[in-house]
């Protein structure tokens, strides 16, 4: 037969696991970030436009059971052709 202390420890452990399971189940469906009315999944990296003049690369993350944008770097990557390459392309086009 178990001692009363061991029985209480088992009971509290069971309730602790149940509480963790319920908390994760409730938190799982809303694990998305929102930007301009669009929902994106955790881990998604986007170019976040904060204002017309401020844009940066950000990742959707969870912080203290809330979703948040983590700034990765200033500015956003873009594909550009510099002037010497344009001239080369124009020469190839003929």
C-alpha positions as CSV (number, residue, x, y, z in Angstrom):
1,X,0.0,0.0,0.0
2,X,1.2,3.5,-0.8
3,X,1.9,6.1,1.8
4,X,-0.3,9.1,1.9
5,X,2.6,11.3,0.7
6,X,3.2,9.1,-2.3
7,X,-0.5,9.1,-3.2
8,X,-0.7,12.9,-3.0
9,X,2.5,13.2,-5.2
10,X,0.9,10.9,-7.8
11,X,-2.3,12.8,-7.7
12,X,-0.6,16.2,-8.1
13,X,1.5,14.8,-11.0
14,X,-1.6,13.6,-12.8
15,X,-3.3,17.0,-12.4
16,X,-0.1,18.7,-13.6
17,X,0.0,16.7,-16.8
18,X,-3.7,17.2,-17.4
19,X,-3.3,21.0,-17.0
20,X,-0.3,21.1,-19.4
21,X,-2.3,19.0,-21.9
22,X,-5.3,21.3,-21.7
23,X,-3.2,24.5,-22.0
24,X,-1.4,23.2,-25.1
25,X,-4.6,22.1,-26.7
26,X,-6.2,25.5,-26.1
27,X,-3.2,27.4,-27.4
28,X,-2.6,25.3,-30.6
29,X,-5.3,26.6,-32.9
30,X,-4.4,30.3,-32.5
31,X,-0.7,30.0,-33.1
32,X,-0.6,32.4,-36.0
33,X,0.5,36.0,-36.5
34,X,-1.6,38.6,-38.3
35,X,-0.4,41.3,-40.6
36,X,-2.8,43.5,-42.7
37,X,-5.6,41.1,-42.0
38,X,-3.7,38.0,-43.2
39,X,-2.9,35.2,-40.8
40,X,0.4,33.4,-41.2
41,X,1.7,30.2,-39.4
42,X,4.5,30.1,-36.8
43,X,7.9,30.1,-38.3
44,X,6.8,32.0,-41.4
45,X,9.3,34.8,-42.5
46,X,7.9,37.8,-44.3
47,X,8.8,41.4,-45.2
48,X,6.8,43.2,-42.5
49,X,5.7,46.8,-43.5
50,X,5.2,48.8,-40.3
51,X,4.7,52.1,-42.2
52,X,5.2,53.2,-45.8
53,X,8.9,54.0,-45.0
54,X,9.7,51.2,-42.5
55,X,10.0,47.6,-43.7
56,X,12.0,44.7,-42.2
57,X,12.3,41.0,-42.4
58,X,10.4,39.3,-39.5
59,X,9.5,35.8,-38.4
60,X,6.3,34.8,-36.7
61,X,7.2,33.3,-33.2
62,X,5.5,32.4,-30.0
63,X,6.6,34.4,-26.9
64,X,5.1,33.6,-23.5
65,X,2.2,31.8,-25.2
66,X,1.4,34.7,-27.5
67,X,2.4,35.2,-31.1
68,X,4.8,38.0,-32.0
69,X,6.9,39.2,-34.9
70,X,10.6,38.9,-34.3
71,X,12.7,41.3,-36.3
72,X,15.4,39.5,-38.2
73,X,17.1,42.3,-40.1
74,X,16.4,45.9,-41.4
75,X,15.0,46.2,-44.8
76,X,13.8,43.4,-47.1
77,X,15.6,41.5,-49.7
78,X,14.7,42.3,-53.3
79,X,15.8,41.3,-56.8
80,X,17.4,44.1,-58.7
81,X,19.5,44.3,-61.8
82,X,22.3,46.8,-61.5
83,X,23.2,49.1,-64.5
84,X,26.1,47.1,-66.0
85,X,24.0,44.0,-66.1
86,X,21.2,45.9,-67.9
87,X,23.6,47.0,-70.5
88,X,24.8,43.4,-71.0
89,X,21.2,42.1,-71.2
90,X,20.4,44.8,-73.8
91,X,23.4,43.8,-75.9
92,X,22.3,40.2,-75.8
93,X,18.8,41.1,-76.8
94,X,20.3,42.7,-79.8
